[in-house]
Amino acid sequence: MSTSTRARLLATAVHLPAQYRTMEQTRQQIAAAASPMVPPRGLLERFTGVRGVHVRDEDQQASDLAVAAAAKALATAGTDIADVDLLLFASSCQDLLEPATAHIVAAKLGASCPVFDVKNACNSVLNALQVARAFIESGQCRTVLITCGETPTLGTRWHLPDVPALHSAAVGYTVSDAGAAMLLTAGPAGEEDPGILTTRFSAESASWQLCTVRAGGSMNWRPADDEPTYVQMQGDMAAAGRQHATRALAGYQREFDLVRSSAFIAIHQISVAQFHQSVTDLELPAERCMLTVADHGNAASASLPLQLAQAQEAGRVGPGDLVSLIGFASGFSAGITIIRL
């Protein structure tokens, strides 16, 4: 792979649906479903630290959220969709099983370039950055648009027969719908030039059953009931994922020296307690991280672009700064991407 070219990040954008559901409204919706088990008032907030989540309109698809964010990114960069050589749709969610949702996004944007999906749960966008970097640095593409549309609130369980069902479904009450986009183009690869400097990933796949949505594949092609359509957690997914991330990422000492010197560090967030524990476990400078899950919920693979976009809007980072993105996802997988803006 050529080292004379670097994948430069031109723009990051996020689209959050206007509809917002508080945890108290979630509790009320569980009660309205005639659920035998209704969480006590305040329990969901205390348990997760999340105040509310963004919810798509009923007629909004994952592709619509991705398109809204992509339009913002293209406008910010002053780039026409005709100049995009490759469009990726990177998300844990999708419009249909077939075709790739990237085709639907491309059609809505008016793109005519090659497209495909990148799917790896909440690390989908992080893996798409790795793919975009490879295409740009190898000279196959000059400009790559990564799009993301997350609609995980569709997997929220409203009817709870008992307390174990609440424990299993709890992760579904903090997930948030969101769109995200990241636009990259080829640039020089000098020592101080902007662009992606590092991408590192690992997986511990024996733990894949800890967090699942089991509908829609060969295991449950036509489920007899709604059970496989819910987000389900077995055991302490947050702790298991954090432990894997800590073990896997600890081996990247040189990269973590760069991470800890970064002006801003985004880390995937599923609850307030998990965010703080991850910062502690990975020995990150807390003042250079940003808590977003409390107000915006777990935006799945849009979580890292959300944090970066908000840091840029707040003036916390600018051109020339190092930013680090740390992700982990059910499966489990973990990864680091370090970018000079």
N, C-alpha and C positions, 0 to 999 in steps of 0.2 A: 504493500500500500504506500502510495506517495506521501511524503511528509512535507511537500512544498505547498500543500493546500490545507486549509483548516475550515471546518464547518462553523460559520459565524452565525450567532443568534441575532436576527434582525428585530424580531418583535415577539412578545408574549402577551396573549389576551385571554380573558375569561368572560364568560356570560353566565350570570346567575339568574334563574327564573324569578319573576317578581313575587310569586306566591311563596309565603313563608309560614311554616307550621311550627308552633312552639311545642315543647314537651308536654305542657298541660293540654294543648289541643290534641296531641297524640293520645294522651291518656283518655280524653273524652271520646275520641274515635274508637278506642278499644272498648270502652263502656257501651257506646252506641251499637257496636256489633254484637251485643248481648253476650259478651265474653264472660264465662264463669270466673275467670281470673282477671281482675282489673288492678293494676299497680296502685298502691296508695299515692295520694297527691304528693308530688315532689320527689318521689323515689327515682324516676328516670333521670332527673337533673342531678340529684346527688350521686347516683351511680356512675354517670358518664361525664358530668360536667358540661354537657351540651345543652344550650338554651333553646335551640331550634334548628330547623333544616329548610333548605330550599326545595320546592316541589314544582315540577313541570306542569304546564297546563295539560288538560286531558288529551288534546289533539297534538301536542308537541312530541316529536320523536327524538331519539338520540341524535339523529342526523341534523335536526333543526337546531339543537343546542350547539353542535359542532360548527354548523354553518354561521351562526350568529357570532361565535368567537373568532372564526376564521376571517370573517369580513372585517372585524375590528383589527386583527393582526395585519391583514393586507393593507388596510387604510393607514395604520400607524407607520408601516414601513414604506408606504408609497409604491407598493408593488402590485402590478396587475395580475389577475389569475392566469392570464395567458403566458406569463413569465415563469410559472411554476412547472418544473420538470417532473416532479413526483409528488403525489398526494397520499399520505398515510392516514388511516383512521385507527387511532390507538385508544382502546377503551375496554373496560370489563363488560360493558353493555353493547347492544347492537339493535338495529331496526328489525332485521330478519336473519334467519339462519343462512339463507342464500338469496341474493348474492352478497358479496362483501359490502358492508355498509359504506366503505370508501367510495363505491360507485354512486351511491345515493347522494352522498355529500358532494361529490364532484359534479353530478348532474345539477344539483341545486345551486352550486357556485358558478356553473358554466365552464368547468375545467375540461380540457381534452387530453391531459397528460395521463401516463400510466398511474394506476392506483392499486393499493392492497391494504388489508387490515393487519394490525399488529395487536395481539391479544395475550395478555399475561396478568389478568386480574388488576390490582391496583398499581402494578409496575408497568402497565402498558405504555404510558407516555415515556417513561424512563427508557424502556427498551426501544421505543420508536426513535429516541434521540441517538441511540447506539446505531440503529439501522441508517438513519439519515446521515450520520457522520461517515459511515462506511461508504455510502453511495457518493457523497460529496468528495471525500478524500481520495477515492479511487478514480475520480474523474467521470463517473457515469452520469452524474447529475450536477447541475450548478445550484438550483434552488429547490428546496424541499419544504412542503407545507405539512406539518403534523396537526391533525385535528382530533378532537376528543369530544364525545357526547355521552355523559353518564346519566342513566335513569334508574338508579338502584332502589328508589323508593317504591318501584313496582313490586319488589320482593318483600315489602313490609307485611308482617302477619298481624291481622287485627283480631281474630278470634283465638283466645288463649284458653285451652281446656284446663290447664293446671299450672303450678309454679315451674316445673321443669320446662314446659313449653315457653314460659316467659324467659327463662335463662337462655334457651336455645335461640329464641327470636330477638333477644335484646339488641344484637348488633344491627338489626334491621330498622331500629327506631332512630338511629343516629346517622344513617346514610343520607346523602344529599344529592340532588340532581344538579348538574352543572355542565357547561360547555367550556372547552379550552382549545387554544391553538398556539403553536410555536412555529415561526417562520425562520428557516435557515438558508444561508447561501454561502458560496465558496469565497474564501478570502486568503490572503497571504498567511504563512505559518511562521512568522518571525517570533522571537522569544517573547515579546510584549504585545504581539498582535492578538485581537479578540478571537474568541471561538471556543469550541469544545476541546478541553485539554486532556480529559481522562474519562473513560467509562469502564466500570468494573461491575461484574455481576456474579452471583452464586445462587445455588438452589439446594434445597433439602426436601426432595419431592416425596419422601416417605410420609410426610405430614399432610398430604393433600386433603385428607378427609376432615380436617379440623374446621374448615369453613367452606360451605358449599351452597350452590343453587343447583339442584339436581335435575331440573326439568329441561326438556328440549334436546337432549342428546340420546345416544343409543341406550343408555341405562333407563331413561324414562321418556321415551319418544312421545307417547300419549298417556300422561299420568292419569290414573283413575280418580284422583282427587287433587286438591290444591297443595297438599303437603310439600311435594318436591319443588314448588315454585317459590317458596319462601327462602330468604337468606337464613341459613342455619349454622350455628356455631356449636362445636363439640369441645368441651373443655375450655381452658383459658387461652383463647386464640391470641390475645394481645401479648401475654407473657411468652407464649411459645414463639411468636413471630419476633418479638424483641430479643429473645435469647438467641435465636438463629441469626438475626442481624448482627448482634454483638459478636458472636463467634466468627461469622463469615467476614465481617468487615474489619475485625481486629487484625487480620492478616495483611491488610493493605496499609502498612505503616507509612510509607512515603506519601500515599494519597491522603491519609488522614492528617499528615502534617499540613498539607494544602487546605484540607477541609477546615481545620481549626484556625487557619490564618485567613479564611475567607471573610469578606465583608458581610456576607449574608449566607445563612444555612437553612434550607428548607428540608423538613423531615416529615414523612407521611404520618398523618394523625388520625386516630380512630376514637380517641377519648382524651380528656384533659390529663388524667392520671398517666396514661400511656405516653403522652407527649413529654411530660416532665420526667418520667422514669427513663425514657429513651435518651433524653438530653444528658441525664446523669450517667447512665450506663456507657454511653459513647464518649463521655467526657467532653461534651461540646460547650462552647461559651454561650450560656443561656441568653445573654443580651444581644447576640447576633442571630437568634432564632425568633420565629413569630408564631404565637398561638392563634390559630384560626378555627380550630374545631369547635370551640365553645360557641361561636356565633354562626358558623357556616356548616357545621356538621362534617361528617366524613365524606368528602367529595370524590372518593375512590381515586382513579388515576388522574383526575383533574386537581387533586390536592396540591401537588408540587407546583404546577403552573399558577394556581390560585395564590399561593404564598409569594412566589416570585413577582407576579403582577402587582400584588398589593405592596410589596416592598419597594418596587420601582415607583409606583404612584405616590407612596409616602416619602420619596426622596431618600430612602435608606441605602440605596445602591445606585450607581451610575456607570457611565462608560469607563472602562479600565479596571473596574472592581472584579474580584473573584467571587463567584457564587457557587455553592455546592448544593446538590439535590440528593437527598438520601431517601431511598424508597424500600419498603418491604411489602410483601403481598402474600395472600393466601396461596398455598401451594407446597412449601413456602419458597419465596425468592427474596433476595436482597440486592441492592445495587447502589452505586455512587456515580454521579456525573458531576464533573467540575468544569465550569465555564468562565471564561473571562469575557465580560460584557464589552 
